[in-house]
Amino acid sequence: MKILVLQHAPVEHAGKFREFLAEDGHICDTVHMDQGATLPASIDGYDALWVLGGPMDVWQEDQYPWLRAEKAFIKEAVVDKGTHFLGLCLGHQLLAEVLGGSVGPSENPEIGVMDVQLTEAGFDSVLMDGLPEVFPCLQWHSAEVKTLPAGCKVLATSQDCTVQAFSWQNRAHSVQFHLEVEADTVGNWSDIPEYADALKTALGPNGAADLDAACSEKIDDFETLAERVYINWLQTAAKA
């Protein structure tokens, strides 16, 4: 497959998914939105669109004017052209907004290694096939999907965030949480000021070290789960 990847911070890349994609020989072209890179004129020529996480919020268009163009590009790719889509964190929220849902600040931000739970629709979905009913993930977000777009199904949920994963028309999928964790993920993301502030507020002055230790303890689980989701995503693309 040839995949277009939209990235919003130098260190917030596709993580462990990069290894899986490379091993399978997929081609990824990355557009660094935060660095002023220009979007392609069209999604034509690509088999899928991946949109990654980032420290900005979907409503910060004045501070990050390129968000307007990114939203329009995602909508055209997914809604008009039927491109297969995967969104992570910010990408999850951007998909929800362009499909007609709403995103806002979390009442209870989730930061840490936490559990999410599959919904009934999640059990029946291709994306979540083979995952346990409850599984650990890395959470690092202070915004969330507030209103689900019409025609979407919630695939996973948590106590403080109803929409942890959703699908639209079997060709667009997104997750709020992170499974693509690598050994240096917490250290790298802690250098992003917005993430560092949120981490300190949630976990205290030693938050980075504590979160790094928690992720290290679960790193094998994350890799197993990430590979499962990756394989499942390929299956959704094949079905679509």
C-alpha atoms as an extended CHARMM CRD file, in Angstrom:
* protein
*
       240  EXT
         1         1  MET       CA              0.0000000000        0.0000000000        0.0000000000  PROA      1               0.0000000000
         2         2  LYS       CA              0.9720000000        3.6130000000       -0.4810000000  PROA      2               0.0000000000
         3         3  ILE       CA             -0.0190000000        5.6060000000        2.6100000000  PROA      3               0.0000000000
         4         4  LEU       CA             -0.0690000000        9.3490000000        3.1590000000  PROA      4               0.0000000000
         5         5  VAL       CA              0.7760000000       10.2400000000        6.7710000000  PROA      5               0.0000000000
         6         6  LEU       CA             -0.0480000000       13.6310000000        8.3200000000  PROA      6               0.0000000000
         7         7  GLN       CA              2.2540000000       14.3440000000       11.2730000000  PROA      7               0.0000000000
         8         8  HSD       CA              1.9400000000       17.2250000000       13.7700000000  PROA      8               0.0000000000
         9         9  ALA       CA              5.1080000000       17.0690000000       15.8970000000  PROA      9               0.0000000000
        10        10  PRO       CA              8.6230000000       15.8460000000       15.0090000000  PROA      10              0.0000000000
        11        11  VAL       CA              8.6960000000       13.2080000000       17.7590000000  PROA      11              0.0000000000
        12        12  GLU       CA              5.0530000000       12.1440000000       17.5420000000  PROA      12              0.0000000000
        13        13  HSD       CA              5.3700000000        9.7680000000       14.6330000000  PROA      13              0.0000000000
        14        14  ALA       CA              3.6780000000        6.4250000000       14.0300000000  PROA      14              0.0000000000
        15        15  GLY       CA              5.9090000000        4.7270000000       16.6070000000  PROA      15              0.0000000000
        16        16  LYS       CA              5.8610000000        0.9520000000       16.5390000000  PROA      16              0.0000000000
        17        17  PHE       CA              3.5600000000        0.9770000000       13.5340000000  PROA      17              0.0000000000
        18        18  ARG       CA              6.5150000000        2.2270000000       11.4590000000  PROA      18              0.0000000000
        19        19  GLU       CA              8.2870000000       -1.0810000000       12.0270000000  PROA      19              0.0000000000
        20        20  PHE       CA              5.2540000000       -3.1230000000       10.9680000000  PROA      20              0.0000000000
        21        21  LEU       CA              4.7130000000       -1.0050000000        7.8510000000  PROA      21              0.0000000000
        22        22  ALA       CA              8.3700000000       -1.2680000000        6.8370000000  PROA      22              0.0000000000
        23        23  GLU       CA              8.4820000000       -5.0230000000        7.3830000000  PROA      23              0.0000000000
        24        24  ASP       CA              5.5030000000       -5.4540000000        5.0720000000  PROA      24              0.0000000000
        25        25  GLY       CA              6.9560000000       -3.1870000000        2.4140000000  PROA      25              0.0000000000
        26        26  HSD       CA              4.3400000000       -0.4510000000        2.5230000000  PROA      26              0.0000000000
        27        27  ILE       CA              5.3270000000        3.0040000000        1.2870000000  PROA      27              0.0000000000
        28        28  CYS       CA              4.6460000000        5.9950000000        3.5650000000  PROA      28              0.0000000000
        29        29  ASP       CA              4.9010000000        9.6310000000        2.5320000000  PROA      29              0.0000000000
        30        30  THR       CA              4.8520000000       11.9610000000        5.5420000000  PROA      30              0.0000000000
        31        31  VAL       CA              3.6160000000       15.5580000000        5.5060000000  PROA      31              0.0000000000
        32        32  HSD       CA              4.8930000000       17.5190000000        8.5240000000  PROA      32              0.0000000000
        33        33  MET       CA              1.9720000000       19.8450000000        9.0850000000  PROA      33              0.0000000000
        34        34  ASP       CA              3.5640000000       21.6690000000       12.0370000000  PROA      34              0.0000000000
        35        35  GLN       CA              6.5920000000       22.5580000000        9.9290000000  PROA      35              0.0000000000
        36        36  GLY       CA              4.6310000000       24.2670000000        7.1830000000  PROA      36              0.0000000000
        37        37  ALA       CA              4.7450000000       21.4120000000        4.6820000000  PROA      37              0.0000000000
        38        38  THR       CA              2.2630000000       21.5680000000        1.8290000000  PROA      38              0.0000000000
        39        39  LEU       CA             -0.4900000000       19.0160000000        1.4740000000  PROA      39              0.0000000000
        40        40  PRO       CA             -0.7520000000       17.1830000000       -1.8480000000  PROA      40              0.0000000000
        41        41  ALA       CA             -3.2510000000       18.6160000000       -4.2680000000  PROA      41              0.0000000000
        42        42  SER       CA             -5.2410000000       15.3940000000       -3.9470000000  PROA      42              0.0000000000
        43        43  ILE       CA             -5.2800000000       12.0700000000       -2.1380000000  PROA      43              0.0000000000
        44        44  ASP       CA             -5.2810000000       10.4090000000       -5.5700000000  PROA      44              0.0000000000
        45        45  GLY       CA             -2.4330000000        7.9710000000       -5.8880000000  PROA      45              0.0000000000
        46        46  TYR       CA             -2.6130000000        6.9150000000       -2.2410000000  PROA      46              0.0000000000
        47        47  ASP       CA             -4.3830000000        3.8630000000       -0.8510000000  PROA      47              0.0000000000
        48        48  ALA       CA             -4.8850000000        5.2360000000        2.6580000000  PROA      48              0.0000000000
        49        49  LEU       CA             -4.5470000000        8.2770000000        4.8840000000  PROA      49              0.0000000000
        50        50  TRP       CA             -3.1270000000        8.1420000000        8.4000000000  PROA      50              0.0000000000
        51        51  VAL       CA             -3.4430000000       11.1830000000       10.6700000000  PROA      51              0.0000000000
        52        52  LEU       CA             -1.3120000000       11.1460000000       13.8240000000  PROA      52              0.0000000000
        53        53  GLY       CA             -1.4490000000       12.8630000000       17.1970000000  PROA      53              0.0000000000
        54        54  GLY       CA             -0.1730000000       16.2830000000       18.2090000000  PROA      54              0.0000000000
        55        55  PRO       CA             -0.1830000000       18.8560000000       21.0140000000  PROA      55              0.0000000000
        56        56  MET       CA             -2.6150000000       21.2360000000       19.3170000000  PROA      56              0.0000000000
        57        57  ASP       CA             -6.4120000000       21.0930000000       19.6630000000  PROA      57              0.0000000000
        58        58  VAL       CA             -8.8350000000       20.8660000000       16.7650000000  PROA      58              0.0000000000
        59        59  TRP       CA            -10.3540000000       24.2560000000       17.6220000000  PROA      59              0.0000000000
        60        60  GLN       CA             -7.0100000000       26.1420000000       17.5820000000  PROA      60              0.0000000000
        61        61  GLU       CA             -7.2890000000       27.2290000000       13.9630000000  PROA      61              0.0000000000
        62        62  ASP       CA             -6.1760000000       30.7860000000       14.7150000000  PROA      62              0.0000000000
        63        63  GLN       CA             -2.9720000000       29.5500000000       16.3310000000  PROA      63              0.0000000000
        64        64  TYR       CA             -2.4560000000       26.7970000000       13.7560000000  PROA      64              0.0000000000
        65        65  PRO       CA             -4.0250000000       28.0650000000       10.5140000000  PROA      65              0.0000000000
        66        66  TRP       CA             -3.0260000000       24.9350000000        8.6080000000  PROA      66              0.0000000000
        67        67  LEU       CA             -5.6530000000       23.0110000000       10.5920000000  PROA      67              0.0000000000
        68        68  ARG       CA             -8.3120000000       24.4380000000        8.2630000000  PROA      68              0.0000000000
        69        69  ALA       CA             -6.6150000000       23.0050000000        5.1950000000  PROA      69              0.0000000000
        70        70  GLU       CA             -5.9800000000       19.7080000000        6.9610000000  PROA      70              0.0000000000
        71        71  LYS       CA             -9.6300000000       19.3190000000        7.9170000000  PROA      71              0.0000000000
        72        72  ALA       CA            -10.7320000000       20.0630000000        4.3610000000  PROA      72              0.0000000000
        73        73  PHE       CA             -8.2010000000       17.5410000000        3.0330000000  PROA      73              0.0000000000
        74        74  ILE       CA             -9.3740000000       14.8210000000        5.4250000000  PROA      74              0.0000000000
        75        75  LYS       CA            -13.0080000000       15.4310000000        4.5260000000  PROA      75              0.0000000000
        76        76  GLU       CA            -12.3400000000       15.2790000000        0.8100000000  PROA      76              0.0000000000
        77        77  ALA       CA            -10.2080000000       12.1560000000        1.1740000000  PROA      77              0.0000000000
        78        78  VAL       CA            -12.5800000000       10.2160000000        3.4160000000  PROA      78              0.0000000000
        79        79  VAL       CA            -16.0350000000       11.4700000000        2.4950000000  PROA      79              0.0000000000
        80        80  ASP       CA            -15.6500000000       12.4130000000       -1.1650000000  PROA      80              0.0000000000
        81        81  LYS       CA            -12.9840000000        9.9640000000       -2.3440000000  PROA      81              0.0000000000
        82        82  GLY       CA            -13.6540000000        7.0410000000        0.0160000000  PROA      82              0.0000000000
        83        83  THR       CA            -10.0260000000        6.7630000000        1.1270000000  PROA      83              0.0000000000
        84        84  HSD       CA             -9.2750000000        4.2890000000        3.8750000000  PROA      84              0.0000000000
        85        85  PHE       CA             -8.3490000000        6.1630000000        7.0710000000  PROA      85              0.0000000000
        86        86  LEU       CA             -6.6540000000        5.6010000000       10.4090000000  PROA      86              0.0000000000
        87        87  GLY       CA             -6.5470000000        8.3400000000       13.0480000000  PROA      87              0.0000000000
        88        88  LEU       CA             -4.5320000000        8.3960000000       16.2590000000  PROA      88              0.0000000000
        89        89  CYS       CA             -5.3230000000       10.8100000000       19.1170000000  PROA      89              0.0000000000
        90        90  LEU       CA             -5.5450000000       14.2060000000       17.3710000000  PROA      90              0.0000000000
        91        91  GLY       CA             -6.2720000000       12.3290000000       14.1440000000  PROA      91              0.0000000000
        92        92  HSD       CA             -9.1770000000       10.6340000000       15.9240000000  PROA      92              0.0000000000
        93        93  GLN       CA            -10.5640000000       13.9960000000       16.9790000000  PROA      93              0.0000000000
        94        94  LEU       CA            -10.0710000000       15.5780000000       13.5460000000  PROA      94              0.0000000000
        95        95  LEU       CA            -11.9750000000       12.7250000000       11.9060000000  PROA      95              0.0000000000
        96        96  ALA       CA            -14.8610000000       13.1490000000       14.3350000000  PROA      96              0.0000000000
        97        97  GLU       CA            -15.1140000000       16.8650000000       13.6250000000  PROA      97              0.0000000000
        98        98  VAL       CA            -14.9560000000       16.6450000000        9.8310000000  PROA      98              0.0000000000
        99        99  LEU       CA            -17.6790000000       13.9850000000        9.8640000000  PROA      99              0.0000000000
       100       100  GLY       CA            -19.9920000000       16.2990000000       11.8140000000  PROA      100             0.0000000000
       101       101  GLY       CA            -19.2420000000       15.4050000000       15.4320000000  PROA      101             0.0000000000
       102       102  SER       CA            -17.8310000000       17.7050000000       18.0920000000  PROA      102             0.0000000000
       103       103  VAL       CA            -14.6330000000       17.8180000000       20.1470000000  PROA      103             0.0000000000
       104       104  GLY       CA            -13.9970000000       19.6980000000       23.3830000000  PROA      104             0.0000000000
       105       105  PRO       CA            -11.8950000000       19.7910000000       26.5430000000  PROA      105             0.0000000000
       106       106  SER       CA            -12.0160000000       16.6740000000       28.7060000000  PROA      106             0.0000000000
       107       107  GLU       CA            -13.7420000000       16.9700000000       32.0590000000  PROA      107             0.0000000000
       108       108  ASN       CA            -11.2050000000       14.4630000000       33.3460000000  PROA      108             0.0000000000
       109       109  PRO       CA             -8.0500000000       14.3970000000       31.1960000000  PROA      109             0.0000000000
       110       110  GLU       CA             -6.5410000000       10.9390000000       30.8240000000  PROA      110             0.0000000000
       111       111  ILE       CA             -2.7860000000       10.7820000000       31.2500000000  PROA      111             0.0000000000
       112       112  GLY       CA             -1.0570000000        7.5560000000       32.1760000000  PROA      112             0.0000000000
       113       113  VAL       CA             -1.2260000000        3.8380000000       31.4620000000  PROA      113             0.0000000000
       114       114  MET       CA             -4.9340000000        3.0850000000       31.6620000000  PROA      114             0.0000000000
       115       115  ASP       CA             -7.4400000000        0.4780000000       30.5700000000  PROA      115             0.0000000000
       116       116  VAL       CA            -10.0100000000        0.7830000000       27.8130000000  PROA      116             0.0000000000
       117       117  GLN       CA            -12.9120000000       -1.5730000000       27.2380000000  PROA      117             0.0000000000
       118       118  LEU       CA            -14.4360000000       -2.8710000000       24.0410000000  PROA      118             0.0000000000
       119       119  THR       CA            -18.0690000000       -2.0950000000       23.3510000000  PROA      119             0.0000000000
       120       120  GLU       CA            -20.5080000000       -4.5450000000       21.8010000000  PROA      120             0.0000000000
       121       121  ALA       CA            -19.7880000000       -2.9590000000       18.4200000000  PROA      121             0.0000000000
       122       122  GLY       CA            -16.0780000000       -3.2950000000       19.1570000000  PROA      122             0.0000000000
       123       123  PHE       CA            -16.4200000000       -7.0400000000       19.7050000000  PROA      123             0.0000000000
       124       124  ASP       CA            -18.0460000000       -7.3090000000       16.2760000000  PROA      124             0.0000000000
       125       125  SER       CA            -15.5660000000       -5.0180000000       14.4910000000  PROA      125             0.0000000000
       126       126  VAL       CA            -12.6650000000       -6.0510000000       12.3130000000  PROA      126             0.0000000000
       127       127  LEU       CA            -10.3710000000       -3.4180000000       13.8530000000  PROA      127             0.0000000000
       128       128  MET       CA            -10.7080000000       -4.8060000000       17.3750000000  PROA      128             0.0000000000
       129       129  ASP       CA            -10.8060000000       -8.4840000000       16.4270000000  PROA      129             0.0000000000
       130       130  GLY       CA             -8.7230000000      -10.6240000000       18.7630000000  PROA      130             0.0000000000
       131       131  LEU       CA             -8.2260000000       -7.9190000000       21.3840000000  PROA      131             0.0000000000
       132       132  PRO       CA             -9.2000000000       -8.6660000000       24.9900000000  PROA      132             0.0000000000
       133       133  GLU       CA            -12.3510000000       -7.0910000000       26.3710000000  PROA      133             0.0000000000
       134       134  VAL       CA            -10.1960000000       -4.8270000000       28.5690000000  PROA      134             0.0000000000
       135       135  PHE       CA             -6.6400000000       -3.8830000000       27.6430000000  PROA      135             0.0000000000
       136       136  PRO       CA             -3.9880000000       -1.3410000000       28.7300000000  PROA      136             0.0000000000
       137       137  CYS       CA             -2.8810000000        1.6040000000       26.6350000000  PROA      137             0.0000000000
       138       138  LEU       CA             -1.0580000000        4.8950000000       26.9390000000  PROA      138             0.0000000000
       139       139  GLN       CA             -3.3730000000        7.8790000000       27.3850000000  PROA      139             0.0000000000
       140       140  TRP       CA             -2.1190000000       11.4390000000       27.0110000000  PROA      140             0.0000000000
       141       141  HSD       CA             -5.0060000000       13.7200000000       26.0970000000  PROA      141             0.0000000000
       142       142  SER       CA             -6.9310000000       16.6530000000       27.5460000000  PROA      142             0.0000000000
       143       143  ALA       CA             -9.5490000000       16.8390000000       24.7780000000  PROA      143             0.0000000000
       144       144  GLU       CA            -12.0100000000       14.2530000000       23.5560000000  PROA      144             0.0000000000
       145       145  VAL       CA            -14.8330000000       13.5290000000       21.1420000000  PROA      145             0.0000000000
       146       146  LYS       CA            -17.9700000000       14.9320000000       22.7610000000  PROA      146             0.0000000000
       147       147  THR       CA            -20.5490000000       14.1420000000       20.0860000000  PROA      147             0.0000000000
       148       148  LEU       CA            -20.2490000000       11.1280000000       17.8260000000  PROA      148             0.0000000000
       149       149  PRO       CA            -20.8660000000       11.7960000000       14.1140000000  PROA      149             0.0000000000
       150       150  ALA       CA            -23.9540000000       10.2690000000       12.5610000000  PROA      150             0.0000000000
       151       151  GLY       CA            -23.4600000000        6.7710000000       11.2240000000  PROA      151             0.0000000000
       152       152  CYS       CA            -20.4660000000        6.0010000000       13.4470000000  PROA      152             0.0000000000
       153       153  LYS       CA            -19.9860000000        3.1510000000       15.9030000000  PROA      153             0.0000000000
       154       154  VAL       CA            -18.0950000000        3.4050000000       19.1950000000  PROA      154             0.0000000000
       155       155  LEU       CA            -15.6620000000        0.4810000000       19.3540000000  PROA      155             0.0000000000
       156       156  ALA       CA            -13.9770000000        1.1480000000       22.7130000000  PROA      156             0.0000000000
       157       157  THR       CA            -14.6820000000        3.2690000000       25.7580000000  PROA      157             0.0000000000
       158       158  SER       CA            -13.4040000000        4.1750000000       29.2170000000  PROA      158             0.0000000000
       159       159  GLN       CA            -14.8190000000        5.6140000000       32.4120000000  PROA      159             0.0000000000
       160       160  ASP       CA            -13.6610000000        9.1570000000       31.6340000000  PROA      160             0.0000000000
       161       161  CYS       CA            -13.8410000000        9.1380000000       27.8330000000  PROA      161             0.0000000000
       162       162  THR       CA            -16.8520000000        7.6170000000       26.1080000000  PROA      162             0.0000000000
       163       163  VAL       CA            -15.4230000000        7.5690000000       22.5880000000  PROA      163             0.0000000000
       164       164  GLN       CA            -12.0510000000        5.8300000000       22.7830000000  PROA      164             0.0000000000
       165       165  ALA       CA            -12.3620000000        4.3720000000       19.2900000000  PROA      165             0.0000000000
       166       166  PHE       CA            -14.9100000000        4.6030000000       16.5100000000  PROA      166             0.0000000000
       167       167  SER       CA            -15.5160000000        3.5790000000       12.9200000000  PROA      167             0.0000000000
       168       168  TRP       CA            -17.3750000000        5.1480000000       10.0250000000  PROA      168             0.0000000000
       169       169  GLN       CA            -18.7280000000        3.1490000000        7.0880000000  PROA      169             0.0000000000
       170       170  ASN       CA            -16.1160000000        0.4360000000        7.6020000000  PROA      170             0.0000000000
       171       171  ARG       CA            -13.4380000000        2.5190000000        5.8740000000  PROA      171             0.0000000000
       172       172  ALA       CA            -12.5190000000        5.1210000000        8.4830000000  PROA      172             0.0000000000
       173       173  HSD       CA            -11.2560000000        4.0960000000       11.9150000000  PROA      173             0.0000000000
       174       174  SER       CA             -9.6850000000        6.0410000000       14.7430000000  PROA      174             0.0000000000
       175       175  VAL       CA             -8.5070000000        5.6500000000       18.3300000000  PROA      175             0.0000000000
       176       176  GLN       CA             -7.9670000000        8.1730000000       21.1090000000  PROA      176             0.0000000000
       177       177  PHE       CA             -5.3810000000        6.0260000000       22.9000000000  PROA      177             0.0000000000
       178       178  HSD       CA             -1.8470000000        4.9380000000       22.0190000000  PROA      178             0.0000000000
       179       179  LEU       CA             -0.5380000000        1.3930000000       21.4970000000  PROA      179             0.0000000000
       180       180  GLU       CA              2.3300000000        2.3850000000       19.1880000000  PROA      180             0.0000000000
       181       181  VAL       CA              4.5440000000        3.0140000000       22.2300000000  PROA      181             0.0000000000
       182       182  GLU       CA              8.3070000000        2.5610000000       21.9030000000  PROA      182             0.0000000000
       183       183  ALA       CA             11.0360000000        2.6440000000       24.5400000000  PROA      183             0.0000000000
       184       184  ASP       CA             11.6960000000        6.3570000000       23.9770000000  PROA      184             0.0000000000
       185       185  THR       CA              8.0920000000        7.5340000000       23.5050000000  PROA      185             0.0000000000
       186       186  VAL       CA              7.5540000000        9.0340000000       26.9560000000  PROA      186             0.0000000000
       187       187  GLY       CA             10.9550000000       10.7120000000       26.9870000000  PROA      187             0.0000000000
       188       188  ASN       CA             10.4020000000       12.2410000000       23.5570000000  PROA      188             0.0000000000
       189       189  TRP       CA              6.8510000000       13.3930000000       24.1890000000  PROA      189             0.0000000000
       190       190  SER       CA              7.8490000000       14.8790000000       27.5470000000  PROA      190             0.0000000000
       191       191  ASP       CA              9.9190000000       17.4110000000       25.6070000000  PROA      191             0.0000000000
       192       192  ILE       CA              6.7500000000       18.8410000000       24.0400000000  PROA      192             0.0000000000
       193       193  PRO       CA              5.7740000000       21.7640000000       26.3350000000  PROA      193             0.0000000000
       194       194  GLU       CA              2.0230000000       21.1310000000       26.1840000000  PROA      194             0.0000000000
       195       195  TYR       CA              2.4900000000       17.4700000000       27.0250000000  PROA      195             0.0000000000
       196       196  ALA       CA              4.9940000000       18.2340000000       29.7740000000  PROA      196             0.0000000000
       197       197  ASP       CA              2.5640000000       20.6310000000       31.4400000000  PROA      197             0.0000000000
       198       198  ALA       CA             -0.3040000000       18.1590000000       31.2630000000  PROA      198             0.0000000000
       199       199  LEU       CA              1.9050000000       15.3870000000       32.6030000000  PROA      199             0.0000000000
       200       200  LYS       CA              3.0590000000       17.4730000000       35.5650000000  PROA      200             0.0000000000
       201       201  THR       CA             -0.5200000000       18.4950000000       36.3890000000  PROA      201             0.0000000000
       202       202  ALA       CA             -1.7790000000       14.9280000000       36.2350000000  PROA      202             0.0000000000
       203       203  LEU       CA              1.0960000000       12.9790000000       37.8000000000  PROA      203             0.0000000000
       204       204  GLY       CA              3.1960000000       15.5340000000       39.6580000000  PROA      204             0.0000000000
       205       205  PRO       CA              6.8350000000       16.6260000000       39.2960000000  PROA      205             0.0000000000
       206       206  ASN       CA              8.0650000000       13.0440000000       38.8170000000  PROA      206             0.0000000000
       207       207  GLY       CA              5.3510000000       12.3040000000       36.2670000000  PROA      207             0.0000000000
       208       208  ALA       CA              7.6880000000       11.6850000000       33.3360000000  PROA      208             0.0000000000
       209       209  ALA       CA              9.7540000000        9.1180000000       35.2120000000  PROA      209             0.0000000000
       210       210  ASP       CA              6.6790000000        7.4280000000       36.6530000000  PROA      210             0.0000000000
       211       211  LEU       CA              4.9610000000        7.2270000000       33.2750000000  PROA      211             0.0000000000
       212       212  ASP       CA              8.0960000000        5.9650000000       31.5900000000  PROA      212             0.0000000000
       213       213  ALA       CA              8.3380000000        3.1870000000       34.1820000000  PROA      213             0.0000000000
       214       214  ALA       CA              4.6740000000        2.2850000000       33.7420000000  PROA      214             0.0000000000
       215       215  CYS       CA              5.0840000000        2.0950000000       29.9560000000  PROA      215             0.0000000000
       216       216  SER       CA              8.2580000000        0.0170000000       30.2730000000  PROA      216             0.0000000000
       217       217  GLU       CA              6.3510000000       -2.4860000000       32.3790000000  PROA      217             0.0000000000
       218       218  LYS       CA              3.6740000000       -2.8460000000       29.6890000000  PROA      218             0.0000000000
       219       219  ILE       CA              5.8540000000       -2.4440000000       26.5840000000  PROA      219             0.0000000000
       220       220  ASP       CA              5.5000000000       -6.0860000000       25.5080000000  PROA      220             0.0000000000
       221       221  ASP       CA              1.7230000000       -5.8930000000       25.8870000000  PROA      221             0.0000000000
       222       222  PHE       CA              1.6430000000       -2.6740000000       23.8640000000  PROA      222             0.0000000000
       223       223  GLU       CA              3.6210000000       -4.2730000000       21.0370000000  PROA      223             0.0000000000
       224       224  THR       CA              1.3490000000       -7.3250000000       20.9110000000  PROA      224             0.0000000000
       225       225  LEU       CA             -1.7850000000       -5.1840000000       20.9040000000  PROA      225             0.0000000000
       226       226  ALA       CA             -0.3660000000       -2.7230000000       18.3650000000  PROA      226             0.0000000000
       227       227  GLU       CA              0.5250000000       -5.5310000000       15.9740000000  PROA      227             0.0000000000
       228       228  ARG       CA             -2.9700000000       -6.9640000000       16.3130000000  PROA      228             0.0000000000
       229       229  VAL       CA             -4.5890000000       -3.6060000000       15.5590000000  PROA      229             0.0000000000
       230       230  TYR       CA             -2.2130000000       -3.0710000000       12.6310000000  PROA      230             0.0000000000
       231       231  ILE       CA             -3.0700000000       -6.4610000000       11.1120000000  PROA      231             0.0000000000
       232       232  ASN       CA             -6.7440000000       -5.8000000000       11.6870000000  PROA      232             0.0000000000
       233       233  TRP       CA             -6.4790000000       -2.3990000000       10.0200000000  PROA      233             0.0000000000
       234       234  LEU       CA             -4.9920000000       -4.0410000000        6.9470000000  PROA      234             0.0000000000
       235       235  GLN       CA             -7.9770000000       -6.3750000000        6.9230000000  PROA      235             0.0000000000
       236       236  THR       CA            -10.4100000000       -3.4610000000        7.0530000000  PROA      236             0.0000000000
       237       237  ALA       CA             -8.5800000000       -1.9260000000        4.0870000000  PROA      237             0.0000000000
       238       238  ALA       CA             -8.7860000000       -5.1770000000        2.1680000000  PROA      238             0.0000000000
       239       239  LYS       CA            -12.5250000000       -5.4770000000        2.8970000000  PROA      239             0.0000000000
       240       240  ALA       CA            -13.1340000000       -1.8670000000        1.9100000000  PROA      240             0.0000000000
